[in-house]
Structures are given as structure tokens and as C-alpha cells.
Amino acid sequence: MQAFVIDSFTFCQHREQREGSTKIADFPRLSVECANKDGVLNWSLQGGLNHLGFPQLSLVVDGHFQLMCQRCLTPFEFAVDSQSELILAKNDDHADEIESMLEDDEVDVVVGSKTFNVMELIEDEALLAIPQSPKHAVCPDVIGSFNQSEAANNVDAVDAASTSGKVSPFAVLKKLQ
């Protein structure tokens, strides 16, 4: 990943703005989570001050990439559309102090620096948007993805097992009704 490093405090003080598009393949941690390395993340970063006068970064990340469905194990397109507000603190103690003053749980406090890597921030935002167990809303028909002979062989195997005279271990459950 090519680093994009800023002095986060100066960036906010000057109310700078940057935007761009970065390939999924350029994000090492995110590309591991994806079914393939296709896709692009569009991002926008705006510096400024919050209502209390603290330096604040506003980050918008959107794009599409492929994840593996944990239910049917086929890829599906996942859309990221994330907006976050980050208050910058000078150190960890200052971050704790700021968090206690804020009443908004939607705003995160992070430690800023003169060597703040924006690409890592964008990658973190995309990773946080991924569900813990990604799934299709409705999985595609998996049997329909087999060719006809494979499907016929699977049906024949099930029929053979059911007529072979073996008693299913679940047969007892039928009697419990």
C-alpha cells in the first residue's frame, strides 16, 4: 500500500480536503477479507474543527467489493457507504479527557500525529463496515449451480442411502411428535 501521510493537526487547522479512489488490491488487510481483489474505494477526507474547537477529520468512504457468503460460500457484492467523524487528541490521556466531554457516541477520538497515514484510516473504515459474518440477503440456488449430471448423481446417492435399509439416526425424532 502506498502511504498517504499528513500532519493531521495542520490538515485540520488549514481545513484541507483530499479525495481519491484506491483499488482494493492496494489495501493489504482488506484484500485478504475479499473474495477477489477487484473493486475500488472512493474516499474523501476533510479537516476542520468541531463545535468545541478540537481538530476534527471527516471521512467518507464508499465503494463495492466482493465478499464470500458464509452461508452458501459463493461471492457476493458488498457496498460500503461510510461516514465518520474523528476528533484528534495529542495523546491517549488527552483522548480520554475529550471523550468524557463529548456527548456524541458517533464521534470517535483518535490520537493525531505529524505522520498520520490516511490510507490506513480508509482501510480501517472499510474493514469496520464488513459484517462479522457476511451473507447474501437471499442466497442463490446452490443446486442450480451444479451441472445436470452432478445433480442427478447427488439425487441418486441420496435415494440409494435412503433405500439401503439403514435406519436414520434421526428416525427416533419422528416418534417424539
C-alpha positions in Angstrom: 0.0 0.0 0.0 1.4 3.4 -1.0 1.2 5.6 2.1 -0.5 8.9 2.1 0.8 10.7 5.2 -0.3 14.0 6.5 0.3 16.2 9.5 -3.2 15.7 10.9 -3.2 18.8 13.1 -2.1 21.1 10.3 -4.5 19.4 7.9 -7.4 20.3 10.3 -6.1 23.8 11.1 -6.0 24.7 7.4 -9.3 23.0 6.7 -7.7 21.0 3.9 -9.5 18.4 1.8 -8.4 15.5 -0.2 -10.3 12.9 -2.2 -9.4 10.0 -4.4 -10.1 6.4 -5.5 -7.9 3.5 -4.4 -8.0 -0.1 -5.7 -9.0 -2.9 -3.2 -5.7 -4.6 -4.2 -3.8 -1.7 -2.7 -5.2 -2.4 0.8 -3.4 -5.5 2.2 -5.7 -6.2 5.1 -8.9 -5.5 3.2 -7.9 -7.6 0.2 -7.5 -10.6 2.4 -11.1 -10.3 3.5 -12.4 -10.1 -0.1 -13.3 -12.9 -2.5 -11.1 -11.2 -5.1 -9.1 -8.0 -5.4 -11.5 -6.3 -7.9 -13.2 -3.1 -6.8 -12.4 0.4 -5.8 -12.9 2.5 -2.7 -13.7 6.2 -3.2 -12.9 8.4 -0.3 -12.9 12.0 0.8 -11.2 13.5 3.8 -12.0 16.9 5.2 -10.1 18.7 8.0 -11.7 21.2 10.4 -12.6 22.0 13.9 -15.6 20.6 15.9 -18.0 22.8 17.9 -15.7 22.6 20.9 -12.6 23.8 18.9 -10.9 20.4 18.7 -9.3 19.3 15.4 -11.7 17.0 13.5 -11.4 14.8 10.4 -14.5 13.9 8.4 -14.0 10.8 6.4 -16.4 9.4 3.7 -15.7 6.0 2.2 -17.8 4.3 -0.5 -17.4 1.6 -3.0 -18.1 -2.0 -3.9 -16.1 -5.2 -3.4 -16.7 -9.0 -3.4 -17.1 -10.9 -0.1 -17.6 -14.6 0.4 -21.0 -15.5 1.8 -20.6 -17.5 5.0 -23.9 -19.4 4.3 -23.5 -20.6 0.7 -19.8 -20.0 0.2 -20.3 -18.0 -3.0 -19.1 -14.4 -3.6 -21.5 -11.5 -3.5 -21.1 -7.8 -4.0 -20.9 -5.7 -0.8 -21.4 -2.0 -0.8 -19.6 0.3 1.7 -21.1 3.7 2.3 -19.5 5.0 5.5 -19.1 8.4 7.1 -17.2 9.1 10.2 -16.1 12.0 12.4 -12.8 11.7 14.2 -11.6 14.1 16.9 -7.9 14.4 17.1 -6.1 14.2 20.5 -2.5 14.9 21.3 -2.0 11.6 23.3 -4.0 8.9 25.0 -4.7 10.8 28.2 -5.9 13.8 26.1 -8.2 11.4 24.1 -9.8 10.1 27.4 -10.3 13.7 28.5 -12.0 14.6 25.2 -14.2 11.5 25.2 -15.5 12.4 28.7 -16.5 15.9 27.4 -18.3 14.6 24.3 -21.9 13.6 24.4 -21.9 12.0 21.0 -21.2 8.3 20.7 -21.0 8.6 16.9 -17.8 10.6 17.1 -14.5 8.7 17.8 -11.4 10.2 19.4 -8.1 9.2 18.0 -4.5 10.3 18.6 -3.3 12.5 15.8 0.2 12.9 14.6 2.6 14.6 12.2 2.8 11.3 10.3 -0.9 10.3 10.1 -1.4 7.5 7.4 -4.7 8.3 5.7 -4.6 5.0 3.7 -4.6 3.0 6.9 -7.6 5.1 8.1 -9.5 4.4 4.9 -8.7 0.7 5.1 -9.8 0.6 8.8 -13.1 2.3 7.9 -13.8 -0.3 5.2 -12.9 -3.2 7.4 -15.2 -1.9 10.2 -18.1 -1.8 7.7 -17.8 -5.5 6.9 -20.3 -7.6 8.9 -18.8 -10.2 11.2 -20.5 -13.0 9.2 -21.1 -11.7 5.7 -24.1 -13.3 3.9 -26.3 -12.7 0.9 -29.7 -11.3 1.8 -31.1 -14.4 0.0 -28.6 -17.0 -1.2 -28.7 -18.1 -4.8 -30.0 -21.6 -5.6 -26.8 -23.6 -5.0 -28.2 -26.8 -6.7 -28.8 -24.7 -9.8 -25.1 -24.0 -9.9 -24.3 -27.8 -10.4 -24.4 -29.2 -13.9 -27.3 -31.6 -14.6 -25.2 -34.8 -14.2 -23.8 -33.7 -10.9 -27.3 -33.0 -9.6 -28.5 -36.4 -10.9 -25.6 -38.2 -9.2 -26.4 -36.4 -5.9 -30.1 -37.4 -6.1 -29.2 -41.0 -6.9 -26.8 -41.1 -3.9 -29.5 -39.8 -1.6 -32.0 -42.3 -2.9 -29.6 -45.2 -2.6 -28.8 -44.2 1.0 -32.5 -44.0 1.9 -33.4 -47.4 0.3 -30.3 -49.3 1.6 -32.1 -50.4 4.7 -30.1 -48.2 7.0 -32.1 -46.6 9.8 -31.6 -42.9 10.0 -30.3 -41.7 13.3 -33.0 -39.0 13.1 -35.8 -41.6 12.8 -36.3 -41.6 16.5 -37.2 -37.9 16.4 -40.2 -38.6 14.2 -41.7 -40.6 17.1 -41.4 -37.7 19.5 -44.2 -35.7 17.9 
